[in-house]
Amino acid sequence: MKKNIALVTGGFTGESVISLKSAAVIEQNLDASKFNVYKIVITPQNWYFEDKQGAKHQIDKNDFSLELAGKKIIFDAVFVGLHGSPGEDGKLQGYFDMLQIPYTSCDALTSAISMNKGYTKAIVKDIPGLHVARSCQFFENHPANAETIQQELKLPYFVKPNNGGSSIGMNKVKSPAEIQEALDKAFAEDTQVLVEEFIQGREFTIGVYKGKDGIKVLPATEIISSKEFFDFEAKYTPGVSQEITPGRMNAEEVARVNQIANKVYLKLNCRGVVRIDYILEEGTGNFYFIEINTVPGQSENSIIPQQVRATGRTIQDFYSELIEVIL
């Protein structure tokens, strides 16, 4: 008997546009012979399923159910394709936990912590072989912040919102005169801001997931951006960055990175598929942790689908496994 799967998308932030693109790809690749898929759009105003005729059917938030043609649809599991809040920060996960509906992402606590870059680094920094850049974390846009940064960190810096993904509001600062403007832009996106020292090296991102046979690490992707750093435009505009999968690492680096990625997944108690961004420092080859994305993009330009295909698997097979392991 086919399982009823709710594919949640949309969201409360600017990342909702990416969520809808991810959901379109996920929907196309979920095995129709195994699953009845219902794409549920979640917005601040509305939670709904849109049928083929364009009619919108409201979700009953009391039990996350749907009524179609007089029949009540109860979901066996949720495929989380919603980036940003409330799908990536733990809010939806806590709701589904209360309703005892399994889902394909990290749990509420891990999602909430991982959404906060500063807190995440504080947890993973003791993993052997993992390094983190020196940083300052701010909770309000105070005039004294610029002075604190100059006293504690060396130029250049990355100034970024502490919560959220997609590199929205992130800027690279090369001189003291640029600090305040970068802080203003970051605080326009979030109430917390993280400022980090720049690490010179090659940038990579790697997918990790829990499958039927335990934790698996996908082939890493090397990111070569035509821009100065991998920002929102570089991530989501075709041609702005070059993505090499598998990334150019020697056997020792591959083994070391895979071991570290596995330990990050375990230490943060991750579930489903996550993507870990890191830098291999120029000269030393040290692994510098950047951040973890607990609901990585699944659009046509996204990296996880590239990495899955590099293993020789189909996206359909991969998505099926993510669902089957939680049922």
Secondary structure, 3 states (H helix, E strand, C coil): CCEEEEEEEECCCCCHHHHHHHHHHHHHHCCCCCEEEEEEEECCCCEEEECCCCCEEEEECCCCEEEECCEEECCCEEEECCCCCCCCCCHHHHHHHHHCCCECCCCHHHHHHHCEHHHHHHHHCCCCCEECCCEEEECCCCCCHHHHHHHHCCCCEEEEECECCCCCCCEEECCHHHHHHHHHHHHCCCCCEEEEECCCEEEEEEEEEEECCEEEECCCEEEEECCCCCCHHHHHCCCCEEEECCCCCCHHHHHHHHHHHHHHHHHCCCCCEEEEEEEEECCCCCEEEEEEECCCCCCCCCHHHHHHHHCCCCHHHHHHHHHHCCC
